[in-house]
Each structure stands twice: as structure tokens, then as C-alpha cells.
């Protein structure tokens, strides 16, 4: 059940650098990279709120669920 973080798309739309975004959200550039590269295991709601505030977007603009290969094929959940 992978959740993909689409920060890079929103940053590109706004022509905002990772450094500027990190500073405005209150994260380190390294932590933004962890989110962008899909290595984050969790994100706090307060961080998600700050990201949405800075980017003027909704959480769904930043997070997307992508079905893994083989998931959902004949499985009952």
C-alpha cells in the first residue's frame, strides 16, 4: 500500500525551491528530501498542515495512494 508524496509537483507549479519550502514549513532540506523520495514512514498532521499552508493546497494534492502490482487481484479484504 504505497503512499506517494507529490511535493515535487507542487513545488514545480510554484517555482519554489526545496530550500525555500523547507524554511517556510520549518523542516530541514534533508527531511523534505526524505518525504520527496518516498522514504518517510509517517508525517505529522501539523507538518502536513504547514506544507498545505505554504503551498496553498489540499492534502490530496500532496499525497496519493498507488496500488502495488499484484494487489487487489482476487483478494478479499
mmJSON file of the N, C-alpha and C atoms, coordinates in Angstrom:
{"data_MODEL":{"atom_site":{
"group_PDB":["ATOM","ATOM","ATOM","ATOM","ATOM","ATOM","ATOM","ATOM","ATOM","ATOM","ATOM","ATOM","ATOM","ATOM","ATOM","ATOM","ATOM","ATOM","ATOM","ATOM","ATOM","ATOM","ATOM","ATOM","ATOM","ATOM","ATOM","ATOM","ATOM","ATOM","ATOM","ATOM","ATOM","ATOM","ATOM","ATOM","ATOM","ATOM","ATOM","ATOM","ATOM","ATOM","ATOM","ATOM","ATOM","ATOM","ATOM","ATOM","ATOM","ATOM","ATOM","ATOM","ATOM","ATOM","ATOM","ATOM","ATOM","ATOM","ATOM","ATOM","ATOM","ATOM","ATOM","ATOM","ATOM","ATOM","ATOM","ATOM","ATOM","ATOM","ATOM","ATOM","ATOM","ATOM","ATOM","ATOM","ATOM","ATOM","ATOM","ATOM","ATOM","ATOM","ATOM","ATOM","ATOM","ATOM","ATOM","ATOM","ATOM","ATOM","ATOM","ATOM","ATOM","ATOM","ATOM","ATOM","ATOM","ATOM","ATOM","ATOM","ATOM","ATOM","ATOM","ATOM","ATOM","ATOM","ATOM","ATOM","ATOM","ATOM","ATOM","ATOM","ATOM","ATOM","ATOM","ATOM","ATOM","ATOM","ATOM","ATOM","ATOM","ATOM","ATOM","ATOM","ATOM","ATOM","ATOM","ATOM","ATOM","ATOM","ATOM","ATOM","ATOM","ATOM","ATOM","ATOM","ATOM","ATOM","ATOM","ATOM","ATOM","ATOM","ATOM","ATOM","ATOM","ATOM","ATOM","ATOM","ATOM","ATOM","ATOM","ATOM","ATOM","ATOM","ATOM","ATOM","ATOM","ATOM","ATOM","ATOM","ATOM","ATOM","ATOM","ATOM","ATOM","ATOM","ATOM","ATOM","ATOM","ATOM","ATOM","ATOM","ATOM","ATOM","ATOM","ATOM","ATOM","ATOM","ATOM","ATOM","ATOM","ATOM","ATOM","ATOM","ATOM","ATOM","ATOM","ATOM","ATOM","ATOM","ATOM","ATOM","ATOM","ATOM","ATOM","ATOM","ATOM","ATOM","ATOM","ATOM","ATOM","ATOM","ATOM","ATOM","ATOM","ATOM","ATOM","ATOM","ATOM","ATOM","ATOM","ATOM","ATOM","ATOM","ATOM","ATOM","ATOM","ATOM","ATOM","ATOM","ATOM","ATOM","ATOM","ATOM","ATOM","ATOM","ATOM","ATOM","ATOM","ATOM","ATOM"],
"id":[1,2,3,4,5,6,7,8,9,10,11,12,13,14,15,16,17,18,19,20,21,22,23,24,25,26,27,28,29,30,31,32,33,34,35,36,37,38,39,40,41,42,43,44,45,46,47,48,49,50,51,52,53,54,55,56,57,58,59,60,61,62,63,64,65,66,67,68,69,70,71,72,73,74,75,76,77,78,79,80,81,82,83,84,85,86,87,88,89,90,91,92,93,94,95,96,97,98,99,100,101,102,103,104,105,106,107,108,109,110,111,112,113,114,115,116,117,118,119,120,121,122,123,124,125,126,127,128,129,130,131,132,133,134,135,136,137,138,139,140,141,142,143,144,145,146,147,148,149,150,151,152,153,154,155,156,157,158,159,160,161,162,163,164,165,166,167,168,169,170,171,172,173,174,175,176,177,178,179,180,181,182,183,184,185,186,187,188,189,190,191,192,193,194,195,196,197,198,199,200,201,202,203,204,205,206,207,208,209,210,211,212,213,214,215,216,217,218,219,220,221,222,223,224,225,226,227,228,229,230,231],
"type_symbol":["N","C","C","N","C","C","N","C","C","N","C","C","N","C","C","N","C","C","N","C","C","N","C","C","N","C","C","N","C","C","N","C","C","N","C","C","N","C","C","N","C","C","N","C","C","N","C","C","N","C","C","N","C","C","N","C","C","N","C","C","N","C","C","N","C","C","N","C","C","N","C","C","N","C","C","N","C","C","N","C","C","N","C","C","N","C","C","N","C","C","N","C","C","N","C","C","N","C","C","N","C","C","N","C","C","N","C","C","N","C","C","N","C","C","N","C","C","N","C","C","N","C","C","N","C","C","N","C","C","N","C","C","N","C","C","N","C","C","N","C","C","N","C","C","N","C","C","N","C","C","N","C","C","N","C","C","N","C","C","N","C","C","N","C","C","N","C","C","N","C","C","N","C","C","N","C","C","N","C","C","N","C","C","N","C","C","N","C","C","N","C","C","N","C","C","N","C","C","N","C","C","N","C","C","N","C","C","N","C","C","N","C","C","N","C","C","N","C","C","N","C","C","N","C","C","N","C","C","N","C","C"],
"label_atom_id":["N","CA","C","N","CA","C","N","CA","C","N","CA","C","N","CA","C","N","CA","C","N","CA","C","N","CA","C","N","CA","C","N","CA","C","N","CA","C","N","CA","C","N","CA","C","N","CA","C","N","CA","C","N","CA","C","N","CA","C","N","CA","C","N","CA","C","N","CA","C","N","CA","C","N","CA","C","N","CA","C","N","CA","C","N","CA","C","N","CA","C","N","CA","C","N","CA","C","N","CA","C","N","CA","C","N","CA","C","N","CA","C","N","CA","C","N","CA","C","N","CA","C","N","CA","C","N","CA","C","N","CA","C","N","CA","C","N","CA","C","N","CA","C","N","CA","C","N","CA","C","N","CA","C","N","CA","C","N","CA","C","N","CA","C","N","CA","C","N","CA","C","N","CA","C","N","CA","C","N","CA","C","N","CA","C","N","CA","C","N","CA","C","N","CA","C","N","CA","C","N","CA","C","N","CA","C","N","CA","C","N","CA","C","N","CA","C","N","CA","C","N","CA","C","N","CA","C","N","CA","C","N","CA","C","N","CA","C","N","CA","C","N","CA","C","N","CA","C","N","CA","C","N","CA","C","N","CA","C","N","CA","C","N","CA","C","N","CA","C"],
"label_alt_id":[null,null,null,null,null,null,null,null,null,null,null,null,null,null,null,null,null,null,null,null,null,null,null,null,null,null,null,null,null,null,null,null,null,null,null,null,null,null,null,null,null,null,null,null,null,null,null,null,null,null,null,null,null,null,null,null,null,null,null,null,null,null,null,null,null,null,null,null,null,null,null,null,null,null,null,null,null,null,null,null,null,null,null,null,null,null,null,null,null,null,null,null,null,null,null,null,null,null,null,null,null,null,null,null,null,null,null,null,null,null,null,null,null,null,null,null,null,null,null,null,null,null,null,null,null,null,null,null,null,null,null,null,null,null,null,null,null,null,null,null,null,null,null,null,null,null,null,null,null,null,null,null,null,null,null,null,null,null,null,null,null,null,null,null,null,null,null,null,null,null,null,null,null,null,null,null,null,null,null,null,null,null,null,null,null,null,null,null,null,null,null,null,null,null,null,null,null,null,null,null,null,null,null,null,null,null,null,null,null,null,null,null,null,null,null,null,null,null,null,null,null,null,null,null,null,null,null,null,null,null,null],
"label_comp_id":["UNK","UNK","UNK","UNK","UNK","UNK","UNK","UNK","UNK","UNK","UNK","UNK","UNK","UNK","UNK","UNK","UNK","UNK","UNK","UNK","UNK","UNK","UNK","UNK","UNK","UNK","UNK","UNK","UNK","UNK","UNK","UNK","UNK","UNK","UNK","UNK","UNK","UNK","UNK","UNK","UNK","UNK","UNK","UNK","UNK","UNK","UNK","UNK","UNK","UNK","UNK","UNK","UNK","UNK","UNK","UNK","UNK","UNK","UNK","UNK","UNK","UNK","UNK","UNK","UNK","UNK","UNK","UNK","UNK","UNK","UNK","UNK","UNK","UNK","UNK","UNK","UNK","UNK","UNK","UNK","UNK","UNK","UNK","UNK","UNK","UNK","UNK","UNK","UNK","UNK","UNK","UNK","UNK","UNK","UNK","UNK","UNK","UNK","UNK","UNK","UNK","UNK","UNK","UNK","UNK","UNK","UNK","UNK","UNK","UNK","UNK","UNK","UNK","UNK","UNK","UNK","UNK","UNK","UNK","UNK","UNK","UNK","UNK","UNK","UNK","UNK","UNK","UNK","UNK","UNK","UNK","UNK","UNK","UNK","UNK","UNK","UNK","UNK","UNK","UNK","UNK","UNK","UNK","UNK","UNK","UNK","UNK","UNK","UNK","UNK","UNK","UNK","UNK","UNK","UNK","UNK","UNK","UNK","UNK","UNK","UNK","UNK","UNK","UNK","UNK","UNK","UNK","UNK","UNK","UNK","UNK","UNK","UNK","UNK","UNK","UNK","UNK","UNK","UNK","UNK","UNK","UNK","UNK","UNK","UNK","UNK","UNK","UNK","UNK","UNK","UNK","UNK","UNK","UNK","UNK","UNK","UNK","UNK","UNK","UNK","UNK","UNK","UNK","UNK","UNK","UNK","UNK","UNK","UNK","UNK","UNK","UNK","UNK","UNK","UNK","UNK","UNK","UNK","UNK","UNK","UNK","UNK","UNK","UNK","UNK","UNK","UNK","UNK","UNK","UNK","UNK"],
"label_asym_id":["A","A","A","A","A","A","A","A","A","A","A","A","A","A","A","A","A","A","A","A","A","A","A","A","A","A","A","A","A","A","A","A","A","A","A","A","A","A","A","A","A","A","A","A","A","A","A","A","A","A","A","A","A","A","A","A","A","A","A","A","A","A","A","A","A","A","A","A","A","A","A","A","A","A","A","A","A","A","A","A","A","A","A","A","A","A","A","A","A","A","A","A","A","A","A","A","A","A","A","A","A","A","A","A","A","A","A","A","A","A","A","A","A","A","A","A","A","A","A","A","A","A","A","A","A","A","A","A","A","A","A","A","A","A","A","A","A","A","A","A","A","A","A","A","A","A","A","A","A","A","A","A","A","A","A","A","A","A","A","A","A","A","A","A","A","A","A","A","A","A","A","A","A","A","A","A","A","A","A","A","A","A","A","A","A","A","A","A","A","A","A","A","A","A","A","A","A","A","A","A","A","A","A","A","A","A","A","A","A","A","A","A","A","A","A","A","A","A","A","A","A","A","A","A","A","A","A","A","A","A","A"],
"label_entity_id":["1","1","1","1","1","1","1","1","1","1","1","1","1","1","1","1","1","1","1","1","1","1","1","1","1","1","1","1","1","1","1","1","1","1","1","1","1","1","1","1","1","1","1","1","1","1","1","1","1","1","1","1","1","1","1","1","1","1","1","1","1","1","1","1","1","1","1","1","1","1","1","1","1","1","1","1","1","1","1","1","1","1","1","1","1","1","1","1","1","1","1","1","1","1","1","1","1","1","1","1","1","1","1","1","1","1","1","1","1","1","1","1","1","1","1","1","1","1","1","1","1","1","1","1","1","1","1","1","1","1","1","1","1","1","1","1","1","1","1","1","1","1","1","1","1","1","1","1","1","1","1","1","1","1","1","1","1","1","1","1","1","1","1","1","1","1","1","1","1","1","1","1","1","1","1","1","1","1","1","1","1","1","1","1","1","1","1","1","1","1","1","1","1","1","1","1","1","1","1","1","1","1","1","1","1","1","1","1","1","1","1","1","1","1","1","1","1","1","1","1","1","1","1","1","1","1","1","1","1","1","1"],
"label_seq_id":[1,1,1,2,2,2,3,3,3,4,4,4,5,5,5,6,6,6,7,7,7,8,8,8,9,9,9,10,10,10,11,11,11,12,12,12,13,13,13,14,14,14,15,15,15,16,16,16,17,17,17,18,18,18,19,19,19,20,20,20,21,21,21,22,22,22,23,23,23,24,24,24,25,25,25,26,26,26,27,27,27,28,28,28,29,29,29,30,30,30,31,31,31,32,32,32,33,33,33,34,34,34,35,35,35,36,36,36,37,37,37,38,38,38,39,39,39,40,40,40,41,41,41,42,42,42,43,43,43,44,44,44,45,45,45,46,46,46,47,47,47,48,48,48,49,49,49,50,50,50,51,51,51,52,52,52,53,53,53,54,54,54,55,55,55,56,56,56,57,57,57,58,58,58,59,59,59,60,60,60,61,61,61,62,62,62,63,63,63,64,64,64,65,65,65,66,66,66,67,67,67,68,68,68,69,69,69,70,70,70,71,71,71,72,72,72,73,73,73,74,74,74,75,75,75,76,76,76,77,77,77],
"pdbx_PDB_ins_code":[null,null,null,null,null,null,null,null,null,null,null,null,null,null,null,null,null,null,null,null,null,null,null,null,null,null,null,null,null,null,null,null,null,null,null,null,null,null,null,null,null,null,null,null,null,null,null,null,null,null,null,null,null,null,null,null,null,null,null,null,null,null,null,null,null,null,null,null,null,null,null,null,null,null,null,null,null,null,null,null,null,null,null,null,null,null,null,null,null,null,null,null,null,null,null,null,null,null,null,null,null,null,null,null,null,null,null,null,null,null,null,null,null,null,null,null,null,null,null,null,null,null,null,null,null,null,null,null,null,null,null,null,null,null,null,null,null,null,null,null,null,null,null,null,null,null,null,null,null,null,null,null,null,null,null,null,null,null,null,null,null,null,null,null,null,null,null,null,null,null,null,null,null,null,null,null,null,null,null,null,null,null,null,null,null,null,null,null,null,null,null,null,null,null,null,null,null,null,null,null,null,null,null,null,null,null,null,null,null,null,null,null,null,null,null,null,null,null,null,null,null,null,null,null,null,null,null,null,null,null,null],
"Cartn_x":[0.83,0.0,0.874,1.501,2.389,1.624,2.034,1.547,2.67,2.371,3.361,3.186,4.285,4.271,4.628,3.763,3.902,4.359,5.252,5.741,6.416,7.188,7.938,7.018,5.845,4.888,4.404,4.04,3.525,4.622,5.849,6.955,7.209,7.169,7.402,6.319,5.07,3.972,4.199,4.815,5.011,6.411,7.237,8.634,9.322,9.1,9.667,10.776,11.873,12.988,12.723,13.41,13.307,13.767,14.822,15.334,14.329,13.695,12.683,11.502,11.051,9.932,10.264,11.433,11.848,11.847,12.392,12.465,11.069,10.192,8.844,7.991,8.228,7.466,8.056,9.36,10.02,10.66,11.061,11.75,13.169,14.014,15.336,15.204,16.074,16.045,16.197,16.958,17.13,15.802,14.999,13.703,12.728,12.815,11.995,12.394,13.688,14.168,13.64,13.583,13.043,11.581,10.822,9.419,9.323,10.097,10.038,10.44,11.41,11.944,11.202,10.132,9.316,9.911,10.838,11.459,10.816,9.859,9.2,8.233,8.197,7.268,5.99,6.052,4.902,5.101,4.014,4.09,3.078,3.497,2.604,1.569,0.375,-0.671,-0.237,0.497,0.946,1.913,2.743,3.647,2.869,1.911,1.069,0.296,-0.208,-0.917,0.003,1.227,2.178,2.525,2.696,3.003,1.846,0.622,-0.552,-0.684,-0.391,-0.467,0.543,1.783,2.839,2.538,2.017,1.764,0.347,-0.481,-1.872,-2.564,-2.548,-3.133,-3.83,-4.434,-5.107,-4.199,-4.394,-3.58,-3.593,-4.718,-4.815,-3.965,-3.547,-2.638,-1.22,-0.927,0.426,0.582,-0.514,-0.452,-1.327,-0.807,-1.565,-1.296,-2.363,-2.229,-2.114,-1.106,-0.89,-0.887,-1.74,-1.839,-0.57,-0.054,1.123,0.736,1.683,1.455,1.015,-0.018,-0.472,-1.489,-1.632,-2.627,-4.007,-4.979,-6.353,-6.795,-5.932,-6.298,-6.862,-8.188,-8.847,-8.743,-8.292,-8.159,-9.419,-9.89,-10.978,-10.387,-10.77,-10.245,-11.348],
"Cartn_y":[-1.181,0.0,1.245,1.556,2.713,4.033,4.965,6.336,7.149,7.829,8.625,10.082,10.734,12.146,12.963,13.883,14.663,16.104,16.285,17.627,18.241,17.437,17.958,18.579,17.997,18.527,19.902,20.011,21.278,22.346,21.945,22.907,23.425,22.535,22.941,23.894,23.644,24.534,25.951,26.046,27.354,27.919,27.154,27.549,27.879,26.99,27.165,26.141,26.566,25.65,24.825,23.711,22.862,23.633,24.403,25.181,26.19,26.926,27.909,27.205,26.103,25.331,24.831,24.238,23.698,24.786,25.937,27.037,27.517,27.67,28.182,27.187,25.888,24.852,24.592,24.797,24.516,23.147,22.649,21.365,21.595,20.601,20.673,20.229,20.711,20.221,18.699,18.123,16.659,15.957,16.503,15.893,16.061,17.173,17.341,16.292,16.042,15.017,13.637,13.33,12.047,11.914,12.977,12.959,12.817,13.604,13.588,12.245,11.588,10.339,9.097,9.287,8.154,7.319,7.868,7.106,7.383,8.312,8.637,7.525,7.194,6.185,6.829,8.128,8.839,10.333,11.067,12.528,13.027,13.957,14.519,15.406,15.42,16.291,17.752,18.141,19.534,19.865,18.899,19.102,19.15,18.256,18.256,19.566,20.05,21.332,22.47,22.481,23.535,23.464,22.247,22.098,22.614,22.295,22.763,24.28,24.843,26.296,26.997,26.51,27.12,26.982,25.826,25.574,25.953,26.381,26.747,25.62,24.426,23.255,22.388,21.317,20.357,19.143,18.388,17.192,16.23,16.107,15.224,15.657,16.923,17.392,16.909,16.563,16.152,14.644,13.95,12.521,11.752,10.648,9.801,8.343,7.542,6.111,5.456,4.608,3.899,2.407,1.686,0.245,-0.444,-1.36,-2.13,-3.231,-3.65,-4.778,-5.982,-6.666,-7.876,-7.638,-6.416,-6.122,-6.092,-6.535,-6.42,-7.482,-8.396,-9.43,-10.637,-10.675,-11.802,-11.835,-10.761,-10.732,-10.145,-10.744,-10.175,-9.494,-8.285,-7.535,-7.236],
"Cartn_z":[0.0,0.0,0.0,-1.079,-1.097,-1.221,-0.409,-0.495,-1.129,-2.212,-2.929,-2.514,-2.165,-1.786,-3.022,-3.385,-4.62,-4.36,-3.41,-3.099,-4.321,-5.044,-6.186,-7.234,-7.451,-8.426,-7.98,-6.709,-6.194,-6.149,-5.821,-5.828,-7.241,-8.215,-9.612,-10.084,-9.72,-10.116,-9.609,-8.44,-7.808,-8.016,-8.742,-8.963,-7.635,-6.652,-5.319,-5.112,-4.543,-4.289,-3.03,-2.938,-1.753,-0.524,-0.67,0.458,0.978,0.065,0.469,1.128,0.51,1.058,2.456,2.614,3.914,4.975,4.636,5.59,5.985,5.01,5.283,6.056,5.84,6.547,7.932,8.072,9.347,9.393,8.222,8.108,7.621,7.784,7.172,5.715,4.836,3.452,3.378,4.303,4.326,4.606,5.515,5.805,4.646,3.93,2.73,1.698,1.566,0.628,1.004,2.295,2.756,2.321,2.47,2.034,0.517,-0.204,-1.671,-2.254,-1.639,-2.183,-1.704,-0.957,-0.537,0.578,1.328,2.412,3.763,3.813,5.081,5.462,6.728,7.232,7.752,8.061,8.606,8.398,8.511,8.506,9.532,10.349,11.362,10.686,11.255,10.712,10.759,11.799,11.892,10.752,10.348,9.222,7.923,7.762,6.568,6.466,7.588,7.605,7.161,7.679,7.31,5.826,5.303,3.875,3.026,3.426,2.679,2.768,3.931,4.097,3.187,3.185,2.378,0.89,0.483,-0.942,-1.368,-0.405,-0.691,-1.457,-0.844,-1.491,-0.458,-0.913,-0.052,0.163,1.268,1.496,0.314,-0.354,-1.512,-2.687,-2.697,-3.738,-3.477,-2.225,-1.835,-1.67,-1.384,-1.1,-2.076,-2.561,-3.484,-3.154,-3.094,-2.896,-4.263,-4.426,-5.687,-5.392,-6.077,-5.861,-6.351,-5.527,-5.904,-6.875,-7.678,-8.586,-7.78,-8.257,-7.598,-6.503,-6.029,-5.003,-5.615,-4.866,-5.292,-6.272,-6.67,-7.617,-6.882,-6.784,-6.153,-4.643,-4.04,-2.586,-1.981,-0.893,-0.125,1.091,1.318,2.471,3.429],
"occupancy":[1.0,1.0,1.0,1.0,1.0,1.0,1.0,1.0,1.0,1.0,1.0,1.0,1.0,1.0,1.0,1.0,1.0,1.0,1.0,1.0,1.0,1.0,1.0,1.0,1.0,1.0,1.0,1.0,1.0,1.0,1.0,1.0,1.0,1.0,1.0,1.0,1.0,1.0,1.0,1.0,1.0,1.0,1.0,1.0,1.0,1.0,1.0,1.0,1.0,1.0,1.0,1.0,1.0,1.0,1.0,1.0,1.0,1.0,1.0,1.0,1.0,1.0,1.0,1.0,1.0,1.0,1.0,1.0,1.0,1.0,1.0,1.0,1.0,1.0,1.0,1.0,1.0,1.0,1.0,1.0,1.0,1.0,1.0,1.0,1.0,1.0,1.0,1.0,1.0,1.0,1.0,1.0,1.0,1.0,1.0,1.0,1.0,1.0,1.0,1.0,1.0,1.0,1.0,1.0,1.0,1.0,1.0,1.0,1.0,1.0,1.0,1.0,1.0,1.0,1.0,1.0,1.0,1.0,1.0,1.0,1.0,1.0,1.0,1.0,1.0,1.0,1.0,1.0,1.0,1.0,1.0,1.0,1.0,1.0,1.0,1.0,1.0,1.0,1.0,1.0,1.0,1.0,1.0,1.0,1.0,1.0,1.0,1.0,1.0,1.0,1.0,1.0,1.0,1.0,1.0,1.0,1.0,1.0,1.0,1.0,1.0,1.0,1.0,1.0,1.0,1.0,1.0,1.0,1.0,1.0,1.0,1.0,1.0,1.0,1.0,1.0,1.0,1.0,1.0,1.0,1.0,1.0,1.0,1.0,1.0,1.0,1.0,1.0,1.0,1.0,1.0,1.0,1.0,1.0,1.0,1.0,1.0,1.0,1.0,1.0,1.0,1.0,1.0,1.0,1.0,1.0,1.0,1.0,1.0,1.0,1.0,1.0,1.0,1.0,1.0,1.0,1.0,1.0,1.0,1.0,1.0,1.0,1.0,1.0,1.0,1.0,1.0,1.0,1.0,1.0,1.0],
"B_iso_or_equiv":[0.0,0.0,0.0,0.0,0.0,0.0,0.0,0.0,0.0,0.0,0.0,0.0,0.0,0.0,0.0,0.0,0.0,0.0,0.0,0.0,0.0,0.0,0.0,0.0,0.0,0.0,0.0,0.0,0.0,0.0,0.0,0.0,0.0,0.0,0.0,0.0,0.0,0.0,0.0,0.0,0.0,0.0,0.0,0.0,0.0,0.0,0.0,0.0,0.0,0.0,0.0,0.0,0.0,0.0,0.0,0.0,0.0,0.0,0.0,0.0,0.0,0.0,0.0,0.0,0.0,0.0,0.0,0.0,0.0,0.0,0.0,0.0,0.0,0.0,0.0,0.0,0.0,0.0,0.0,0.0,0.0,0.0,0.0,0.0,0.0,0.0,0.0,0.0,0.0,0.0,0.0,0.0,0.0,0.0,0.0,0.0,0.0,0.0,0.0,0.0,0.0,0.0,0.0,0.0,0.0,0.0,0.0,0.0,0.0,0.0,0.0,0.0,0.0,0.0,0.0,0.0,0.0,0.0,0.0,0.0,0.0,0.0,0.0,0.0,0.0,0.0,0.0,0.0,0.0,0.0,0.0,0.0,0.0,0.0,0.0,0.0,0.0,0.0,0.0,0.0,0.0,0.0,0.0,0.0,0.0,0.0,0.0,0.0,0.0,0.0,0.0,0.0,0.0,0.0,0.0,0.0,0.0,0.0,0.0,0.0,0.0,0.0,0.0,0.0,0.0,0.0,0.0,0.0,0.0,0.0,0.0,0.0,0.0,0.0,0.0,0.0,0.0,0.0,0.0,0.0,0.0,0.0,0.0,0.0,0.0,0.0,0.0,0.0,0.0,0.0,0.0,0.0,0.0,0.0,0.0,0.0,0.0,0.0,0.0,0.0,0.0,0.0,0.0,0.0,0.0,0.0,0.0,0.0,0.0,0.0,0.0,0.0,0.0,0.0,0.0,0.0,0.0,0.0,0.0,0.0,0.0,0.0,0.0,0.0,0.0,0.0,0.0,0.0,0.0,0.0,0.0],
"pdbx_formal_charge":[null,null,null,null,null,null,null,null,null,null,null,null,null,null,null,null,null,null,null,null,null,null,null,null,null,null,null,null,null,null,null,null,null,null,null,null,null,null,null,null,null,null,null,null,null,null,null,null,null,null,null,null,null,null,null,null,null,null,null,null,null,null,null,null,null,null,null,null,null,null,null,null,null,null,null,null,null,null,null,null,null,null,null,null,null,null,null,null,null,null,null,null,null,null,null,null,null,null,null,null,null,null,null,null,null,null,null,null,null,null,null,null,null,null,null,null,null,null,null,null,null,null,null,null,null,null,null,null,null,null,null,null,null,null,null,null,null,null,null,null,null,null,null,null,null,null,null,null,null,null,null,null,null,null,null,null,null,null,null,null,null,null,null,null,null,null,null,null,null,null,null,null,null,null,null,null,null,null,null,null,null,null,null,null,null,null,null,null,null,null,null,null,null,null,null,null,null,null,null,null,null,null,null,null,null,null,null,null,null,null,null,null,null,null,null,null,null,null,null,null,null,null,null,null,null,null,null,null,null,null,null],
"auth_seq_id":[1,1,1,2,2,2,3,3,3,4,4,4,5,5,5,6,6,6,7,7,7,8,8,8,9,9,9,10,10,10,11,11,11,12,12,12,13,13,13,14,14,14,15,15,15,16,16,16,17,17,17,18,18,18,19,19,19,20,20,20,21,21,21,22,22,22,23,23,23,24,24,24,25,25,25,26,26,26,27,27,27,28,28,28,29,29,29,30,30,30,31,31,31,32,32,32,33,33,33,34,34,34,35,35,35,36,36,36,37,37,37,38,38,38,39,39,39,40,40,40,41,41,41,42,42,42,43,43,43,44,44,44,45,45,45,46,46,46,47,47,47,48,48,48,49,49,49,50,50,50,51,51,51,52,52,52,53,53,53,54,54,54,55,55,55,56,56,56,57,57,57,58,58,58,59,59,59,60,60,60,61,61,61,62,62,62,63,63,63,64,64,64,65,65,65,66,66,66,67,67,67,68,68,68,69,69,69,70,70,70,71,71,71,72,72,72,73,73,73,74,74,74,75,75,75,76,76,76,77,77,77],
"auth_comp_id":["UNK","UNK","UNK","UNK","UNK","UNK","UNK","UNK","UNK","UNK","UNK","UNK","UNK","UNK","UNK","UNK","UNK","UNK","UNK","UNK","UNK","UNK","UNK","UNK","UNK","UNK","UNK","UNK","UNK","UNK","UNK","UNK","UNK","UNK","UNK","UNK","UNK","UNK","UNK","UNK","UNK","UNK","UNK","UNK","UNK","UNK","UNK","UNK","UNK","UNK","UNK","UNK","UNK","UNK","UNK","UNK","UNK","UNK","UNK","UNK","UNK","UNK","UNK","UNK","UNK","UNK","UNK","UNK","UNK","UNK","UNK","UNK","UNK","UNK","UNK","UNK","UNK","UNK","UNK","UNK","UNK","UNK","UNK","UNK","UNK","UNK","UNK","UNK","UNK","UNK","UNK","UNK","UNK","UNK","UNK","UNK","UNK","UNK","UNK","UNK","UNK","UNK","UNK","UNK","UNK","UNK","UNK","UNK","UNK","UNK","UNK","UNK","UNK","UNK","UNK","UNK","UNK","UNK","UNK","UNK","UNK","UNK","UNK","UNK","UNK","UNK","UNK","UNK","UNK","UNK","UNK","UNK","UNK","UNK","UNK","UNK","UNK","UNK","UNK","UNK","UNK","UNK","UNK","UNK","UNK","UNK","UNK","UNK","UNK","UNK","UNK","UNK","UNK","UNK","UNK","UNK","UNK","UNK","UNK","UNK","UNK","UNK","UNK","UNK","UNK","UNK","UNK","UNK","UNK","UNK","UNK","UNK","UNK","UNK","UNK","UNK","UNK","UNK","UNK","UNK","UNK","UNK","UNK","UNK","UNK","UNK","UNK","UNK","UNK","UNK","UNK","UNK","UNK","UNK","UNK","UNK","UNK","UNK","UNK","UNK","UNK","UNK","UNK","UNK","UNK","UNK","UNK","UNK","UNK","UNK","UNK","UNK","UNK","UNK","UNK","UNK","UNK","UNK","UNK","UNK","UNK","UNK","UNK","UNK","UNK","UNK","UNK","UNK","UNK","UNK","UNK"],
"auth_asym_id":["A","A","A","A","A","A","A","A","A","A","A","A","A","A","A","A","A","A","A","A","A","A","A","A","A","A","A","A","A","A","A","A","A","A","A","A","A","A","A","A","A","A","A","A","A","A","A","A","A","A","A","A","A","A","A","A","A","A","A","A","A","A","A","A","A","A","A","A","A","A","A","A","A","A","A","A","A","A","A","A","A","A","A","A","A","A","A","A","A","A","A","A","A","A","A","A","A","A","A","A","A","A","A","A","A","A","A","A","A","A","A","A","A","A","A","A","A","A","A","A","A","A","A","A","A","A","A","A","A","A","A","A","A","A","A","A","A","A","A","A","A","A","A","A","A","A","A","A","A","A","A","A","A","A","A","A","A","A","A","A","A","A","A","A","A","A","A","A","A","A","A","A","A","A","A","A","A","A","A","A","A","A","A","A","A","A","A","A","A","A","A","A","A","A","A","A","A","A","A","A","A","A","A","A","A","A","A","A","A","A","A","A","A","A","A","A","A","A","A","A","A","A","A","A","A","A","A","A","A","A","A"],
"auth_atom_id":["N","CA","C","N","CA","C","N","CA","C","N","CA","C","N","CA","C","N","CA","C","N","CA","C","N","CA","C","N","CA","C","N","CA","C","N","CA","C","N","CA","C","N","CA","C","N","CA","C","N","CA","C","N","CA","C","N","CA","C","N","CA","C","N","CA","C","N","CA","C","N","CA","C","N","CA","C","N","CA","C","N","CA","C","N","CA","C","N","CA","C","N","CA","C","N","CA","C","N","CA","C","N","CA","C","N","CA","C","N","CA","C","N","CA","C","N","CA","C","N","CA","C","N","CA","C","N","CA","C","N","CA","C","N","CA","C","N","CA","C","N","CA","C","N","CA","C","N","CA","C","N","CA","C","N","CA","C","N","CA","C","N","CA","C","N","CA","C","N","CA","C","N","CA","C","N","CA","C","N","CA","C","N","CA","C","N","CA","C","N","CA","C","N","CA","C","N","CA","C","N","CA","C","N","CA","C","N","CA","C","N","CA","C","N","CA","C","N","CA","C","N","CA","C","N","CA","C","N","CA","C","N","CA","C","N","CA","C","N","CA","C","N","CA","C","N","CA","C","N","CA","C","N","CA","C","N","CA","C","N","CA","C","N","CA","C","N","CA","C"],
"pdbx_PDB_model_num":[1,1,1,1,1,1,1,1,1,1,1,1,1,1,1,1,1,1,1,1,1,1,1,1,1,1,1,1,1,1,1,1,1,1,1,1,1,1,1,1,1,1,1,1,1,1,1,1,1,1,1,1,1,1,1,1,1,1,1,1,1,1,1,1,1,1,1,1,1,1,1,1,1,1,1,1,1,1,1,1,1,1,1,1,1,1,1,1,1,1,1,1,1,1,1,1,1,1,1,1,1,1,1,1,1,1,1,1,1,1,1,1,1,1,1,1,1,1,1,1,1,1,1,1,1,1,1,1,1,1,1,1,1,1,1,1,1,1,1,1,1,1,1,1,1,1,1,1,1,1,1,1,1,1,1,1,1,1,1,1,1,1,1,1,1,1,1,1,1,1,1,1,1,1,1,1,1,1,1,1,1,1,1,1,1,1,1,1,1,1,1,1,1,1,1,1,1,1,1,1,1,1,1,1,1,1,1,1,1,1,1,1,1,1,1,1,1,1,1,1,1,1,1,1,1,1,1,1,1,1,1]
}}}
